[in-house]
């Protein structure tokens, strides 16, 4: 046991061995004469816990300011990442919504019903039907009798996909995708044929 003096403070240290450690012994504070002092309490906490690393060769303690600034930097990075991911998700949602209702119906139907990958096939379908009808449900050609989004000839053919074929974009898209699958296999091949011949 030894007594150590710090200006205006006095405390006694007792040497004790740690049974669970193979390292050298550590000091535990047994008695603090002057209580209520913040520096004394800080020394007591560090000594009682065996130091920051819990071993005999104690590492220097980081100042509270450094720890706080590190936490702030970590939170700032995390916040920036979360904000970036949120922004990317919102941008993707806006791009998908920008397709419009009829194109969105076609996109989902291509994936769910026809097992095409819209990421690669939708661009060709969009080009094809933009040129044929501009995705207008009521588009009609008085010379050929073509009608609707896919420009079915005659338009009454689309009744096989639903009774509201004259006014329903969903019915017309369903029929048009069935037609493309049966005749060309994929929207890309239908587009290529249209490019070469002017019709599909």
Protein Blocks (a to p, Z undefined) as FASTA:
>chain_A
ZZdddehiacdddddddfkbcbdcddddfbdfbghiaklmmmmmmmmnopjnopabdcdd
ddfklmmmmmmmmmmmmmmmmmmmmmmmmmmmmmmmmnommlmmmmmmmmmmnopafklm
mmmmmmmmmmmnoopakbccfknopgcjkopacfklmmmnocklmmmmklmmmmmmmmmm
mmnopaklmmmmmmmnopZZ
